[in-house]
């Protein structure tokens, strides 16, 4: 999936978060898909309470957590 596949804001403008996501994903290799970050942004904007649980089947959890925290 290309880094330019990050969903745009409904208004069509690029905010700082969108630019940061593109910078983070520019190498084309990542654990979390861009739509996941879009979902988180929408939940925060709607002031919804939510929890995130990461479950992996290997040793990739540290890399995933590092990417999420970035």
C-alpha positions as CSV (number, residue, x, y, z in Angstrom):
1,X,0.0,0.0,0.0
2,X,1.4,3.4,-0.9
3,X,1.9,6.2,1.6
4,X,-0.4,8.4,-0.5
5,X,-3.3,6.1,0.4
6,X,-3.9,8.1,3.7
7,X,-7.5,9.2,3.8
8,X,-8.0,13.0,3.5
9,X,-10.1,15.1,5.8
10,X,-13.7,15.4,4.7
11,X,-13.1,19.1,4.0
12,X,-10.3,18.1,1.6
13,X,-7.7,20.1,3.4
14,X,-4.4,18.6,4.7
15,X,-3.9,19.1,8.4
16,X,-0.8,18.6,10.4
17,X,-1.8,15.0,11.4
18,X,-2.2,14.0,7.8
19,X,1.3,15.4,6.9
20,X,2.8,13.6,10.0
21,X,1.2,10.3,8.9
22,X,2.6,10.6,5.4
23,X,6.0,11.3,6.8
24,X,5.8,8.3,9.1
25,X,4.7,6.0,6.3
26,X,6.9,7.3,3.5
27,X,9.1,4.2,3.4
28,X,6.1,2.1,2.4
29,X,6.7,-0.5,5.2
30,X,4.5,-0.3,8.2
31,X,2.5,-2.5,10.6
32,X,-0.6,-0.3,11.0
33,X,-2.6,0.6,8.0
34,X,-3.4,4.3,7.3
35,X,-7.2,3.7,7.8
36,X,-6.5,2.7,11.4
37,X,-5.0,6.1,12.1
38,X,-8.0,7.7,10.4
39,X,-10.3,5.8,12.6
40,X,-8.5,6.9,15.7
41,X,-8.6,10.5,14.6
42,X,-12.3,10.3,14.0
43,X,-12.9,8.7,17.4
44,X,-11.0,11.5,19.1
45,X,-12.8,14.2,17.2
46,X,-16.1,12.7,18.2
47,X,-14.8,12.6,21.8
48,X,-15.6,8.9,22.1
49,X,-14.1,6.7,24.8
50,X,-12.2,3.7,23.3
51,X,-9.5,1.2,24.1
52,X,-7.0,-0.4,21.8
53,X,-5.7,-3.9,22.2
54,X,-2.9,-5.2,20.0
55,X,-2.6,-8.9,19.5
56,X,0.2,-10.4,17.5
57,X,1.3,-13.9,16.8
58,X,5.0,-13.2,16.7
59,X,7.8,-11.0,17.9
60,X,6.5,-7.8,16.1
61,X,4.8,-6.2,19.0
62,X,7.6,-3.9,20.0
63,X,7.8,-2.5,16.4
64,X,4.1,-2.2,16.3
65,X,3.9,-0.3,19.6
66,X,6.8,2.0,18.5
67,X,5.0,2.8,15.3
68,X,1.7,3.5,17.1
69,X,3.4,5.8,19.6
70,X,5.2,7.7,16.9
